[in-house]
């Protein structure tokens, strides 16, 4: 789930305005940023995959650590109702 559409369009608009200001102040740097941005994005993809994998591993560890508590809670609640 990403950010709402309004927030995304506001972010994009601010990014375009910031790039235009950079283009006016220092056009070689603005053009260099425009050319290098896809390369930076490509280099960041493996790091995003590592992040997704680590999130999944930590979710699994959390589920394993809380499993005994969930089992005791489920078992204890049914035993009390039966009495």
C-alpha positions in Angstrom: 0.0 0.0 0.0 1.5 3.2 -1.1 0.8 6.8 -0.2 -2.5 8.4 -1.2 -2.7 9.8 -4.8 -2.9 13.4 -3.6 0.3 13.0 -1.5 2.1 11.4 -4.4 1.1 14.1 -6.8 2.2 16.8 -4.3 5.6 15.1 -3.9 6.1 14.9 -7.6 5.2 18.5 -8.1 7.6 19.6 -5.4 10.3 17.4 -7.0 9.8 19.1 -10.4 9.9 22.6 -8.9 13.1 21.7 -7.0 14.7 20.4 -10.2 13.7 23.6 -12.0 15.2 25.8 -9.3 18.4 23.6 -9.5 18.4 24.0 -13.3 18.2 27.8 -13.0 20.9 27.9 -10.3 23.3 25.3 -11.7 22.2 23.7 -14.9 25.1 21.2 -15.3 24.4 19.7 -11.9 20.7 19.5 -12.7 21.4 17.7 -16.0 23.8 15.4 -14.3 21.1 14.6 -11.7 18.7 13.9 -14.5 21.1 11.5 -16.2 22.3 9.7 -13.1 18.9 9.2 -11.4 18.0 6.0 -13.3 21.4 4.5 -12.4 20.9 5.3 -8.8 17.5 3.7 -8.9 18.9 0.6 -10.5 21.6 0.3 -7.9 19.0 0.7 -5.1 16.9 -2.2 -6.3 19.0 -5.0 -4.7 18.9 -3.1 -1.4 15.1 -3.0 -1.6 15.0 -6.7 -2.2 17.2 -7.2 0.9 14.9 -5.0 2.9 11.8 -7.0 1.8 13.5 -10.2 2.6 14.6 -9.0 6.1 11.0 -7.8 6.8 9.7 -11.3 6.0 12.3 -13.0 8.2 11.5 -10.7 11.1 7.8 -11.3 10.7 8.4 -15.0 10.7 10.6 -14.8 13.9 7.9 -12.7 15.6 5.2 -15.2 14.7 7.4 -18.1 16.0 8.1 -16.2 19.2 4.5 -15.3 19.9 3.2 -18.7 18.9 3.4 -20.2 22.5 1.5 -17.3 23.9 -1.2 -17.5 21.3 -1.6 -21.2 21.9 -1.8 -20.7 25.7 -4.3 -17.9 25.3 -6.5 -20.0 23.0 -6.2 -23.1 25.2 -6.8 -21.2 28.5 -9.9 -19.4 27.2 -11.6 -22.6 26.1 -10.8 -24.4 29.4 -12.4 -21.6 31.4 -15.6 -21.7 29.4 -16.0 -25.4 29.7 -15.9 -25.2 33.6 
